[in-house]
Amino acid sequence: MTGHAGQTAAARRVRVPVEFVLQWDDELVPREGALALFDELGSREKTLHANPGGHLEVPDFELDASGRFLARHLLRRA
């Protein structure tokens, strides 16, 4: 990630499971930067969900998927 050494270092320290939601046509977060950040995540369990649309056009089913992801990982750790 060019120009974002702090973000890269922080991403490499992430060790918890990650579900990364990417809007393919995001007008605020460049796709290449988001993909580079995902690549740098240090978690052994990471998933990328990419959808067409802009920053605020995350599909409802992704919100449902995020809820299931959190419940799965929080309940597993309890």
mmCIF file of the C-alpha atoms, coordinates in Angstrom:
data_MODEL
# 
_entry.id   MODEL 
# 
loop_
_atom_site.group_PDB 
_atom_site.id 
_atom_site.type_symbol 
_atom_site.label_atom_id 
_atom_site.label_alt_id 
_atom_site.label_comp_id 
_atom_site.label_asym_id 
_atom_site.label_entity_id 
_atom_site.label_seq_id 
_atom_site.pdbx_PDB_ins_code 
_atom_site.Cartn_x 
_atom_site.Cartn_y 
_atom_site.Cartn_z 
_atom_site.occupancy 
_atom_site.B_iso_or_equiv 
_atom_site.pdbx_formal_charge 
_atom_site.auth_seq_id 
_atom_site.auth_comp_id 
_atom_site.auth_asym_id 
_atom_site.auth_atom_id 
_atom_site.pdbx_PDB_model_num 
ATOM 1  C CA . MET A 1 1  ? 0.000   0.000   0.000  1.00 0.00 ? 1  MET A CA 1 
ATOM 2  C CA . THR A 1 2  ? 1.936   2.945   -1.258 1.00 0.00 ? 2  THR A CA 1 
ATOM 3  C CA . GLY A 1 3  ? 1.883   5.933   1.098  1.00 0.00 ? 3  GLY A CA 1 
ATOM 4  C CA . HIS A 1 4  ? 0.042   4.166   3.908  1.00 0.00 ? 4  HIS A CA 1 
ATOM 5  C CA . ALA A 1 5  ? 2.806   2.612   6.012  1.00 0.00 ? 5  ALA A CA 1 
ATOM 6  C CA . GLY A 1 6  ? 0.787   2.993   9.219  1.00 0.00 ? 6  GLY A CA 1 
ATOM 7  C CA . GLN A 1 7  ? -2.226  1.205   7.763  1.00 0.00 ? 7  GLN A CA 1 
ATOM 8  C CA . THR A 1 8  ? -0.066  -1.550  6.328  1.00 0.00 ? 8  THR A CA 1 
ATOM 9  C CA . ALA A 1 9  ? 1.662   -2.158  9.654  1.00 0.00 ? 9  ALA A CA 1 
ATOM 10 C CA . ALA A 1 10 ? -1.657  -2.176  11.512 1.00 0.00 ? 10 ALA A CA 1 
ATOM 11 C CA . ALA A 1 11 ? -3.238  -4.556  8.979  1.00 0.00 ? 11 ALA A CA 1 
ATOM 12 C CA . ARG A 1 12 ? -0.354  -6.997  9.371  1.00 0.00 ? 12 ARG A CA 1 
ATOM 13 C CA . ARG A 1 13 ? -1.009  -7.140  13.134 1.00 0.00 ? 13 ARG A CA 1 
ATOM 14 C CA . VAL A 1 14 ? -4.659  -8.191  12.700 1.00 0.00 ? 14 VAL A CA 1 
ATOM 15 C CA . ARG A 1 15 ? -5.013  -11.795 13.881 1.00 0.00 ? 15 ARG A CA 1 
ATOM 16 C CA . VAL A 1 16 ? -8.775  -12.131 14.370 1.00 0.00 ? 16 VAL A CA 1 
ATOM 17 C CA . PRO A 1 17 ? -11.137 -13.427 11.661 1.00 0.00 ? 17 PRO A CA 1 
ATOM 18 C CA . VAL A 1 18 ? -12.083 -10.745 9.118  1.00 0.00 ? 18 VAL A CA 1 
ATOM 19 C CA . GLU A 1 19 ? -15.004 -10.397 6.724  1.00 0.00 ? 19 GLU A CA 1 
ATOM 20 C CA . PHE A 1 20 ? -13.987 -7.593  4.360  1.00 0.00 ? 20 PHE A CA 1 
ATOM 21 C CA . VAL A 1 21 ? -16.801 -5.963  2.370  1.00 0.00 ? 21 VAL A CA 1 
ATOM 22 C CA . LEU A 1 22 ? -15.723 -4.105  -0.767 1.00 0.00 ? 22 LEU A CA 1 
ATOM 23 C CA . GLN A 1 23 ? -17.955 -2.028  -3.007 1.00 0.00 ? 23 GLN A CA 1 
ATOM 24 C CA . TRP A 1 24 ? -16.442 -2.394  -6.479 1.00 0.00 ? 24 TRP A CA 1 
ATOM 25 C CA . ASP A 1 25 ? -17.397 1.097   -7.614 1.00 0.00 ? 25 ASP A CA 1 
ATOM 26 C CA . ASP A 1 26 ? -16.685 2.838   -4.287 1.00 0.00 ? 26 ASP A CA 1 
ATOM 27 C CA . GLU A 1 27 ? -16.169 6.545   -4.864 1.00 0.00 ? 27 GLU A CA 1 
ATOM 28 C CA . LEU A 1 28 ? -14.465 7.064   -1.466 1.00 0.00 ? 28 LEU A CA 1 
ATOM 29 C CA . VAL A 1 29 ? -12.167 4.040   -1.166 1.00 0.00 ? 29 VAL A CA 1 
ATOM 30 C CA . PRO A 1 30 ? -10.198 3.195   -4.312 1.00 0.00 ? 30 PRO A CA 1 
ATOM 31 C CA . ARG A 1 31 ? -10.544 -0.470  -5.262 1.00 0.00 ? 31 ARG A CA 1 
ATOM 32 C CA . GLU A 1 32 ? -6.790  -1.003  -5.595 1.00 0.00 ? 32 GLU A CA 1 
ATOM 33 C CA . GLY A 1 33 ? -6.192  0.386   -2.111 1.00 0.00 ? 33 GLY A CA 1 
ATOM 34 C CA . ALA A 1 34 ? -8.921  -1.750  -0.578 1.00 0.00 ? 34 ALA A CA 1 
ATOM 35 C CA . LEU A 1 35 ? -7.568  -4.888  -2.254 1.00 0.00 ? 35 LEU A CA 1 
ATOM 36 C CA . ALA A 1 36 ? -4.039  -4.054  -1.106 1.00 0.00 ? 36 ALA A CA 1 
ATOM 37 C CA . LEU A 1 37 ? -5.283  -3.581  2.457  1.00 0.00 ? 37 LEU A CA 1 
ATOM 38 C CA . PHE A 1 38 ? -7.065  -6.947  2.323  1.00 0.00 ? 38 PHE A CA 1 
ATOM 39 C CA . ASP A 1 39 ? -3.849  -8.585  1.110  1.00 0.00 ? 39 ASP A CA 1 
ATOM 40 C CA . GLU A 1 40 ? -1.916  -7.118  4.044  1.00 0.00 ? 40 GLU A CA 1 
ATOM 41 C CA . LEU A 1 41 ? -4.303  -8.398  6.725  1.00 0.00 ? 41 LEU A CA 1 
ATOM 42 C CA . GLY A 1 42 ? -2.386  -10.781 8.966  1.00 0.00 ? 42 GLY A CA 1 
ATOM 43 C CA . SER A 1 43 ? -5.414  -12.897 9.819  1.00 0.00 ? 43 SER A CA 1 
ATOM 44 C CA . ARG A 1 44 ? -5.283  -16.549 8.785  1.00 0.00 ? 44 ARG A CA 1 
ATOM 45 C CA . GLU A 1 45 ? -9.057  -16.456 8.376  1.00 0.00 ? 45 GLU A CA 1 
ATOM 46 C CA . LYS A 1 46 ? -10.155 -13.672 6.065  1.00 0.00 ? 46 LYS A CA 1 
ATOM 47 C CA . THR A 1 47 ? -12.886 -13.443 3.470  1.00 0.00 ? 47 THR A CA 1 
ATOM 48 C CA . LEU A 1 48 ? -13.457 -10.807 0.788  1.00 0.00 ? 48 LEU A CA 1 
ATOM 49 C CA . HIS A 1 49 ? -17.018 -9.969  -0.262 1.00 0.00 ? 49 HIS A CA 1 
ATOM 50 C CA . ALA A 1 50 ? -17.067 -7.750  -3.366 1.00 0.00 ? 50 ALA A CA 1 
ATOM 51 C CA . ASN A 1 51 ? -20.274 -6.226  -4.728 1.00 0.00 ? 51 ASN A CA 1 
ATOM 52 C CA . PRO A 1 52 ? -21.039 -3.801  -7.543 1.00 0.00 ? 52 PRO A CA 1 
ATOM 53 C CA . GLY A 1 53 ? -22.054 -0.330  -6.515 1.00 0.00 ? 53 GLY A CA 1 
ATOM 54 C CA . GLY A 1 54 ? -20.881 2.747   -4.691 1.00 0.00 ? 54 GLY A CA 1 
ATOM 55 C CA . HIS A 1 55 ? -19.809 3.318   -1.110 1.00 0.00 ? 55 HIS A CA 1 
ATOM 56 C CA . LEU A 1 56 ? -23.337 3.542   0.295  1.00 0.00 ? 56 LEU A CA 1 
ATOM 57 C CA . GLU A 1 57 ? -24.818 0.790   -1.884 1.00 0.00 ? 57 GLU A CA 1 
ATOM 58 C CA . VAL A 1 58 ? -23.889 -2.221  0.244  1.00 0.00 ? 58 VAL A CA 1 
ATOM 59 C CA . PRO A 1 59 ? -26.572 -4.847  -0.451 1.00 0.00 ? 59 PRO A CA 1 
ATOM 60 C CA . ASP A 1 60 ? -28.881 -5.828  2.406  1.00 0.00 ? 60 ASP A CA 1 
ATOM 61 C CA . PHE A 1 61 ? -27.704 -9.436  2.177  1.00 0.00 ? 61 PHE A CA 1 
ATOM 62 C CA . GLU A 1 62 ? -24.200 -8.281  3.153  1.00 0.00 ? 62 GLU A CA 1 
ATOM 63 C CA . LEU A 1 63 ? -25.576 -6.796  6.363  1.00 0.00 ? 63 LEU A CA 1 
ATOM 64 C CA . ASP A 1 64 ? -27.211 -10.153 7.093  1.00 0.00 ? 64 ASP A CA 1 
ATOM 65 C CA . ALA A 1 65 ? -23.938 -11.950 6.292  1.00 0.00 ? 65 ALA A CA 1 
ATOM 66 C CA . SER A 1 66 ? -22.031 -9.620  8.629  1.00 0.00 ? 66 SER A CA 1 
ATOM 67 C CA . GLY A 1 67 ? -24.470 -10.384 11.429 1.00 0.00 ? 67 GLY A CA 1 
ATOM 68 C CA . ARG A 1 68 ? -23.992 -14.134 10.917 1.00 0.00 ? 68 ARG A CA 1 
ATOM 69 C CA . PHE A 1 69 ? -20.207 -13.699 10.789 1.00 0.00 ? 69 PHE A CA 1 
ATOM 70 C CA . LEU A 1 70 ? -20.173 -11.803 14.090 1.00 0.00 ? 70 LEU A CA 1 
ATOM 71 C CA . ALA A 1 71 ? -22.546 -14.224 15.782 1.00 0.00 ? 71 ALA A CA 1 
ATOM 72 C CA . ARG A 1 72 ? -20.510 -17.199 14.589 1.00 0.00 ? 72 ARG A CA 1 
ATOM 73 C CA . HIS A 1 73 ? -17.213 -15.825 15.832 1.00 0.00 ? 73 HIS A CA 1 
ATOM 74 C CA . LEU A 1 74 ? -18.440 -14.216 19.029 1.00 0.00 ? 74 LEU A CA 1 
ATOM 75 C CA . LEU A 1 75 ? -20.422 -17.281 20.094 1.00 0.00 ? 75 LEU A CA 1 
ATOM 76 C CA . ARG A 1 76 ? -17.522 -19.572 19.229 1.00 0.00 ? 76 ARG A CA 1 
ATOM 77 C CA . ARG A 1 77 ? -15.247 -17.584 21.549 1.00 0.00 ? 77 ARG A CA 1 
ATOM 78 C CA . ALA A 1 78 ? -17.730 -17.404 24.454 1.00 0.00 ? 78 ALA A CA 1 
# 
